[in-house]
């Protein structure tokens, strides 16, 4: 029987894929995960000569779609476009119906991107330091509100890390995705957001919001005159959002390894890298294996568990 398993698994990987693949994006259309997921799906479609169909399953910070993937057949035909919120800040949700580290199999980290601190033009803020000072000096009826794509999302955790390190007095307003939050930011119902750069860039370019700083450790090429948060008022602050492809736990190693190899290959294509760069997204270096990706996720989870515990963050 053991010999049969040894023969079967490589054969199944060699024949994979022989039918359409579902790529679950656990957020609403139009956000960063959706845009990147569709670009990658198109490249895999071209490589495999099989449809790679993107399905949006938003809700609960991405965990509705992620749970659906975790319960799918572990055969490589249902994949997840995962995020930091699903893989590393899930402990903000105490009552999930699945266990991300046990029920999902990370295949590869595909990309990362900084967030940007953007503000409503109504506030007429000049820099990040002003947000800290304004929030700390605000009375109860002058509280500053920041929006996010939902509890545990990168846009939420970036804001909570900022609050934790700066002692800024900001109130969190979660939304079901960045789209409606950005609409309220432009309308003046929100004060600030820590939004993914690709989603925020069109609004920055159009002047609909004021960009103050970026969350990365270095300035980004697409916004060379925008300082980092560390430069602009909060030394030491760094936050980067990242994205994965994952499968249900129990997916055979040969299929995981094939997907890892094939995704690395398409990620190195010049046209994909050009499209990602135009969005302010960095394709992760092509040397990262499935094992290295999992080790990275484990280290990020430990780091954010400390923040979740110390700041007493719980999805309400």
Secondary structure as GFF3:
##gff-version 3
##sequence-region A 1 316
A	DSSP	alpha_helix	2	15	.	.	.	ID=ss1
A	DSSP	beta_strand	21	25	.	.	.	ID=ss2
A	DSSP	alpha_helix	32	48	.	.	.	ID=ss3
A	DSSP	beta_strand	52	56	.	.	.	ID=ss4
A	DSSP	three_ten_helix	60	62	.	.	.	ID=ss5
A	DSSP	alpha_helix	63	70	.	.	.	ID=ss6
A	DSSP	beta_strand	78	83	.	.	.	ID=ss7
A	DSSP	alpha_helix	84	87	.	.	.	ID=ss8
A	DSSP	three_ten_helix	90	92	.	.	.	ID=ss9
A	DSSP	alpha_helix	100	103	.	.	.	ID=ss10
A	DSSP	beta_strand	104	119	.	.	.	ID=ss11
A	DSSP	three_ten_helix	121	123	.	.	.	ID=ss12
A	DSSP	alpha_helix	128	136	.	.	.	ID=ss13
A	DSSP	three_ten_helix	140	142	.	.	.	ID=ss14
A	DSSP	beta_strand	144	148	.	.	.	ID=ss15
A	DSSP	alpha_helix	154	166	.	.	.	ID=ss16
A	DSSP	beta_strand	170	174	.	.	.	ID=ss17
A	DSSP	alpha_helix	178	187	.	.	.	ID=ss18
A	DSSP	beta_strand	192	196	.	.	.	ID=ss19
A	DSSP	alpha_helix	197	206	.	.	.	ID=ss20
A	DSSP	beta_strand	210	214	.	.	.	ID=ss21
A	DSSP	three_ten_helix	221	223	.	.	.	ID=ss22
A	DSSP	beta_strand	240	248	.	.	.	ID=ss23
A	DSSP	alpha_helix	253	267	.	.	.	ID=ss24
A	DSSP	alpha_helix	270	278	.	.	.	ID=ss25
A	DSSP	beta_strand	282	283	.	.	.	ID=ss26
A	DSSP	alpha_helix	290	310	.	.	.	ID=ss27
###
